[in-house]
Amino acid sequence: MPQVRIIAKNFMDLVAALPVFKLDKLYDSVFVCEAIMRSLPPLSKKYVLQMLYIDVGLTAKLLEEWVLSDGLSKHKAAVDRLLQLRIFIETVDRKKETSYTLNEKFKGNLQKYIVNGEAMPREPMPSSIVVRLPTLEELEAYALEQWENFLLQLIRLTKGEKSASFSSAIMKVVQRGLLSSRDNDGLKLTENGFQFLLMDTNAQLWYIIREYISTSEDRGTDSTDLISFLLELSFHATGEAYNMNTLTEVQEDAIKDLSQLGLVKLQQGFIVVETNFKLYANSSSKLHCEILDLFSRIEYQVPNLIVGSIAKESLYLAFSKGITAEQIITFLQQNAHPRVATRIPTVPENVTDQIRLWEADRNRVEMIPSHLYDDFPSKEVFENACDFARETGGLLWEDSQKMILILRGECHEEMRNYLRRQR
């Protein structure tokens, strides 16, 4: 789906239409304030920044003096936008003079942003834990495929084919204006539904997002929380992985719904680890299979199930590639199946302990590049070479009877030059 983006102006129109108490609640989030600030017209931004550290209201007349006479129409549009979003609070005194002050919550959060700089809502997961991330090209292909599937399923519903992949939230959206049912005659595309199919992708996406927000209260979800989260997502880096364990229930449901539209890709393949070191992953993904193959032995794979086992040999191979025991354990814990995710510990202790022991056992032996020297012409040359090796700090081992010594690799050149001089 080529660079699908929510149109900022339309989204801000939706925000501006919220009731006053919901709009004020929305400004509790610094990320929402920053996102809205970015979406403002240039002149509106200028007014906000100029008034950011002014503690008293400014009269409408004074504000007009900030622009030239030929810019009054832009001035009016900028002020109207700020009033719609309740960034400007309008007051009229006894003399019928209008003044504007900045919304205190919006003002305070914007000051924090200016002082502290931009901060991410949550940090991406380290690449060492997620092992491999899809490329931007793979994400693009996934998004296109998901969106096409969404449209195909919408059409199939009108042909009497049931679709189990739509979540209840997405189903409510499509039934609200795109589909209708009359006299038990099944679902049919409405006039809006036909128009929807003929729209460009951006317009289609905006329609779904708008209806998804509009129907949120019917699902028992506060629209303010949903809008806040959607705006928060705009600060996440494309292509990075984020831990779903940091999300609230509302946010997690939203992520699952967005994944059906191709806006988010869920990487999780739920894993269950047993005390006998058997590993089961609910996934048919080749990527998940490759990831598990990095530290376990894959025994067989059937539709939506990968079966493997954690063995000493497979872990030693993982350790040799730079993967640590803690990274493997963290990966298993963070991808635990929901049925075991609430269990403490999520991964059996005997398994995690053994993984750590195998790593410690492997680390007992230190690999040091070295050179072996033998075939010395005399005992004296051998002993002189040993003394030289000790002085340079390169001697690792010696056998005086067999006249063999082992030297650190970095000291090889010095020893070779020394032995040449002894000839």
C-alpha positions in Angstrom: 0.0 0.0 0.0 2.0 3.0 -1.3 2.8 5.2 1.7 -0.7 5.2 3.2 -1.0 8.1 5.6 -3.8 9.6 7.6 -4.5 13.1 6.2 -3.6 15.4 9.1 -6.2 18.1 8.3 -9.1 15.6 8.4 -7.8 14.1 11.6 -7.6 17.5 13.3 -11.2 18.2 12.1 -12.2 15.1 14.0 -10.3 16.2 17.1 -11.8 19.7 16.9 -15.3 18.2 16.8 -14.8 16.5 20.2 -16.7 17.8 23.2 -14.9 20.3 25.4 -14.2 18.0 28.3 -12.8 15.3 25.9 -10.6 17.8 24.1 -9.2 19.0 27.5 -8.5 15.4 28.5 -6.7 14.8 25.2 -4.2 17.6 26.1 -3.0 15.6 29.1 -0.6 13.9 26.7 2.5 15.7 25.6 2.6 13.6 22.4 -0.9 14.7 21.5 0.0 18.4 22.1 3.2 18.0 19.9 1.3 16.2 17.1 -1.4 18.8 17.1 1.2 21.6 17.1 2.8 20.0 14.0 -0.5 19.9 12.2 -1.3 23.6 12.7 -1.2 26.2 9.8 2.1 28.2 9.9 0.5 31.3 11.2 -1.3 29.4 14.0 2.1 27.9 15.1 3.6 31.4 15.1 0.9 32.7 17.4 1.2 29.7 19.8 5.0 30.1 20.0 4.8 33.9 20.6 2.3 33.4 23.4 3.9 30.4 25.0 5.6 32.3 27.8 3.1 35.1 28.1 1.0 34.6 31.3 -1.7 37.2 30.5 -4.3 37.2 27.7 -3.8 39.2 24.5 -6.6 41.2 23.0 -7.9 40.3 19.6 -7.0 43.9 18.5 -3.3 43.5 19.6 -3.1 40.1 17.9 -4.3 41.7 14.6 -1.3 44.1 14.8 1.0 41.1 14.4 0.1 40.8 10.7 0.0 43.1 7.7 -3.4 44.3 6.4 -3.3 42.0 3.4 -2.9 39.0 5.7 -6.1 39.5 7.7 -7.9 36.6 6.0 -5.0 34.2 6.9 -5.0 35.7 10.4 -8.7 35.0 10.9 -8.3 31.4 9.6 -5.3 30.8 12.0 -7.3 32.1 15.0 -10.4 30.2 14.1 -8.3 26.9 14.0 -6.8 27.6 17.4 -10.3 28.3 18.8 -11.8 25.1 17.3 -9.0 23.0 18.9 -9.4 25.0 22.2 -5.7 25.9 22.1 -7.0 29.5 22.3 -9.4 30.2 25.1 -11.6 33.2 24.2 -12.9 35.6 26.8 -15.0 38.8 26.5 -14.8 41.5 29.2 -17.4 44.1 30.2 -16.3 46.4 27.5 -17.0 43.7 24.9 -13.3 43.4 24.2 -12.2 39.9 23.1 -9.0 38.4 24.5 -7.2 35.1 23.9 -5.1 33.0 26.3 -3.4 29.6 25.6 -5.0 26.4 27.0 -3.1 25.8 30.2 -2.6 22.0 29.6 -1.5 22.6 26.0 0.8 25.4 27.1 2.4 23.4 29.9 3.1 20.3 27.7 4.5 22.4 24.9 6.9 24.2 27.3 8.0 20.7 28.5 8.7 19.7 25.0 10.7 22.8 24.2 12.8 22.4 27.4 13.3 18.6 27.4 13.2 18.0 23.6 11.4 15.2 21.8 10.9 11.9 23.6 9.6 8.7 22.3 6.4 7.3 23.8 8.2 4.0 24.3 11.6 2.8 23.3 12.1 0.3 20.4 13.1 -3.2 21.4 16.8 -3.9 20.9 17.5 -5.6 17.6 19.4 -8.3 19.5 16.1 -9.4 21.1 13.9 -9.4 18.0 16.8 -11.0 16.1 15.5 -10.0 12.6 13.2 -7.2 11.5 11.4 -7.0 8.2 12.9 -4.6 5.7 10.9 -1.5 4.6 10.2 -3.3 1.3 8.8 -6.3 3.2 6.6 -4.0 5.3 5.4 -2.3 2.1 4.5 -5.7 0.6 2.8 -6.8 3.8 0.7 -3.6 4.0 -0.4 -3.9 0.4 -1.4 -7.5 0.9 -3.3 -6.8 4.1 -5.2 -3.9 2.5 -6.1 -6.0 -0.6 -7.3 -8.8 1.7 -9.4 -6.3 3.7 -11.1 -5.1 0.5 -11.6 -8.6 -0.8 -13.2 -9.8 2.4 -15.5 -6.8 2.3 -16.7 -7.9 -1.2 -17.0 -11.5 -0.2 -19.3 -10.6 2.7 -21.8 -9.4 0.2 -21.7 -12.7 -1.6 -22.7 -14.7 1.5 -19.1 -15.8 2.4 -18.3 -15.6 6.0 -15.1 -14.0 7.1 -13.7 -14.9 10.5 -10.7 -12.6 10.2 -12.5 -9.3 10.8 -12.4 -8.2 14.4 -15.7 -7.2 16.0 -14.5 -3.6 15.9 -13.7 -3.6 12.2 -17.0 -5.5 11.5 -18.9 -2.7 13.2 -17.2 -0.1 11.0 -18.0 -1.8 7.7 -21.6 -2.5 8.8 -22.2 1.1 9.8 -22.1 2.6 6.4 -20.6 0.3 3.8 -23.0 -2.7 4.2 -26.7 -3.1 4.9 -29.0 -6.0 5.5 -32.7 -6.1 4.6 -35.3 -8.7 5.2 -32.8 -11.4 6.0 -31.5 -11.1 2.5 -27.8 -11.1 3.6 -25.4 -8.2 3.5 -25.3 -5.9 0.5 -23.0 -3.0 -0.4 -24.7 0.4 0.2 -24.3 3.3 -2.2 -21.5 4.5 0.2 -20.0 1.1 0.0 -19.7 1.2 -3.8 -18.2 4.7 -3.6 -15.8 3.5 -1.0 -14.4 0.8 -3.3 -13.8 3.4 -6.0 -11.9 5.8 -3.7 -8.1 6.0 -3.7 -6.3 4.1 -0.9 -5.7 7.2 1.2 -9.3 8.2 1.2 -10.4 4.6 1.9 -8.1 4.4 4.9 -9.2 7.8 6.3 -12.8 6.7 6.0 -12.1 3.5 8.0 -10.1 5.3 10.7 -12.7 8.0 11.1 -15.5 5.4 11.5 -13.3 3.3 13.8 -12.9 6.3 16.1 -16.6 7.3 15.8 -17.8 3.8 16.8 -15.4 3.5 19.7 -17.9 4.6 22.3 -20.3 1.9 21.2 -17.5 -0.6 21.9 -17.0 0.8 25.4 -13.8 2.5 24.4 -13.2 6.2 25.3 -12.6 8.0 21.9 -10.1 10.3 23.7 -7.9 7.3 24.7 -8.1 6.0 21.1 -7.3 9.3 19.4 -4.4 9.9 21.9 -2.9 6.5 21.1 -3.2 7.0 17.3 -1.5 10.3 17.6 1.1 8.8 19.8 1.8 6.1 17.2 2.9 8.9 14.8 6.0 9.3 16.9 7.1 5.7 16.5 9.9 4.9 14.0 8.8 3.0 10.9 10.4 -0.4 10.8 11.3 -0.6 14.5 9.8 -3.3 16.8 8.0 -2.3 20.0 7.0 -4.5 22.9 3.2 -5.0 23.2 3.6 -5.7 26.9 3.9 -2.0 27.5 0.4 -1.4 26.0 -2.9 -1.0 27.8 -5.9 -3.3 26.9 -7.4 -0.5 24.7 -4.1 0.1 22.9 -3.5 -3.6 22.4 -6.9 -4.1 20.8 -6.3 -1.1 18.6 -2.9 -2.5 17.4 -4.6 -5.8 16.5 -7.3 -3.9 14.5 -4.7 -1.8 12.8 -2.8 -4.9 11.8 -5.8 -6.1 9.8 -5.6 -2.9 7.8 -1.9 -3.3 7.2 -0.9 -0.3 9.2 0.9 -2.4 11.8 2.7 -5.7 11.5 2.5 -8.1 14.4 5.7 -10.1 14.7 4.6 -12.3 17.6 4.6 -16.1 17.1 3.2 -17.3 20.5 5.6 -19.7 22.2 5.2 -22.4 24.9 8.3 -23.9 26.5 7.9 -27.1 28.5 10.1 -28.5 31.3 11.4 -31.2 29.0 12.9 -28.4 26.8 10.3 -28.9 24.1 9.2 -25.7 22.3 5.9 -25.0 20.5 5.3 -21.9 18.5 1.8 -21.0 17.1 3.0 -19.7 13.7 3.3 -20.7 10.1 5.8 -17.8 9.3 9.0 -18.8 7.7 10.6 -15.8 9.5 9.6 -17.1 12.9 10.9 -20.6 12.0 14.3 -19.0 11.0 14.4 -17.1 14.3 13.7 -20.1 16.4 16.3 -22.1 14.4 19.0 -19.7 15.6 18.9 -21.2 19.1 16.8 -24.4 18.9 16.5 -27.6 16.9 13.4 -27.5 14.7 11.9 -30.9 14.6 8.9 -30.4 12.3 6.5 -27.8 11.1 2.8 -28.1 10.3 0.2 -25.4 9.5 0.3 -22.8 12.3 2.6 -24.8 14.5 6.4 -25.1 14.8 7.8 -27.8 17.1 11.4 -27.7 18.3 13.6 -28.4 21.2 16.3 -26.5 23.1 19.5 -28.5 23.1 23.1 -27.9 24.1 24.4 -28.1 20.6 21.8 -25.6 19.2 22.6 -23.2 22.0 26.3 -23.4 21.6 25.8 -22.5 17.9 23.7 -19.5 19.0 26.4 -18.4 21.5 29.1 -18.7 18.8 27.1 -16.1 16.7 27.1 -13.6 19.6 23.6 -14.4 20.9 23.5 -14.4 24.7 21.6 -16.6 27.2 19.7 -13.6 28.5 18.6 -12.5 25.0 17.2 -16.0 24.3 15.4 -16.1 27.7 14.0 -12.6 27.2 12.8 -13.5 23.7 11.0 -16.6 25.0 9.4 -14.6 27.9 8.2 -11.8 25.7 6.7 -14.1 23.1 5.1 -16.4 25.6 1.6 -17.7 24.7 -1.2 -15.7 26.5 -2.1 -18.9 28.5 1.3 -19.0 30.1 2.2 -15.3 30.0 0.5 -14.7 33.3 2.3 -17.7 34.9 5.4 -17.0 37.0 7.8 -17.9 35.6 6.6 -17.9 32.0 9.5 -20.1 31.0 10.2 -23.1 33.3 13.1 -22.4 35.7 14.9 -25.6 34.9 15.1 -24.4 31.3 16.3 -20.9 32.0 18.8 -22.2 34.5 20.2 -24.7 32.1 20.5 -22.2 29.3 22.6 -19.9 31.6 24.7 -22.9 32.7 25.5 -23.9 29.2 26.5 -20.4 28.4 28.7 -20.3 31.5 30.2 -23.7 30.6 31.1 -22.5 27.2 32.6 -19.3 28.5 35.0 -21.3 30.8 37.2 -21.9 27.7 38.7 -18.7 26.3 39.8 -18.8 22.7 43.1 -17.0 22.2 44.9 -16.8 18.9 48.3 -18.3 19.4 51.4 -19.9 17.8 53.2 -23.1 18.7 57.0 -23.3 18.6 58.9 -26.5 18.6 62.0 -28.0 17.0 64.4 -25.7 18.8 68.1 -26.5 17.9 69.2 -26.5 21.5 68.0 -26.3 25.1 69.7 -22.9 25.5 67.8 -21.4 22.5 64.6 -22.8 23.9 65.1 -21.3 27.4 66.1 -18.0 25.9 63.0 -18.0 23.8 60.9 -18.7 26.9 62.5 -15.9 28.8 61.9 -13.5 25.9 58.2 -14.6 25.8 57.8 -14.0 29.5 59.3 -10.5 29.2 57.0 -9.6 26.4 54.0 -11.0 28.2 53.2 -13.4 25.4 54.0 -16.8 27.0 50.9 -19.0 27.3 52.5 -22.5 27.9 55.8 -24.3 27.9 57.1 -27.9 28.1 60.8 -27.8 28.9 61.2 -31.6 28.3 59.8 -31.6 24.8 61.0 -28.0 24.2 57.6 -26.7 23.1 56.2 -23.3 23.8 52.9 -21.6 22.9 52.9 -17.9 22.4 50.1 -15.3 22.0 49.4 -14.5 18.3 50.1 -10.8 18.6 53.7 -11.6 19.8 54.5 -13.8 16.9 56.4 -11.2 14.8 58.5 -10.2 17.8 59.5 -13.8 18.5 60.3 -14.6 14.9 62.6 -11.6 14.7 64.2 -12.6 18.1 64.9 -16.1 16.9 66.4 -14.8 13.7 68.9 -12.8 15.7 69.8 -15.9 17.8 71.0 -17.8 14.7 
